Amino acid sequence: MQIRLACDCNSCNHLGVNGRHRKTLEAVFGKPTAATLEWARIEALLIAVGCTVVEGRGSRMRFVHGTHVASFHRPHPAKEAKPYQVEDARAFLALIGIEP
């Protein structure tokens, strides 16, 4: 799989994306939407593609990439992301130019 980046490079090693991140990206963009994807994997992917994490109160968090911001709540008590969270992560990744 090749990740299409906003910077139009053919390698994403400079962003710190590894094989696990690639698998997570495939799961995020997969249809039907994954219901068993761990939130920590999505968070790690967003950080690997260059997002900055801004912690909020409680389980709130924001990911900032350039001028784009996505707000999420960490799922609790379960560690799996809800399908709507996966869809929101998919939309944010597409917005910043990251697609499988």
Sequence and secondary structure as in RCSB ss.txt:
>XXXX:A:sequence
MQIRLACDCNSCNHLGVNGRHRKTLEAVFGKPTAATLEWARIEALLIAVGCTVVEGRGSRMRFVHGTHVASFHRP
HPAKEAKPYQVEDARAFLALIGIEP
>XXXX:A:secstr
   B TT  S  GGGT  HHHHHHHHHHH SS  SS BHHHHHHHHHHTT EEEE STTEEEEEETTEEEEEE  
 SSSB  HHHHHHHHHHHHHTT B 
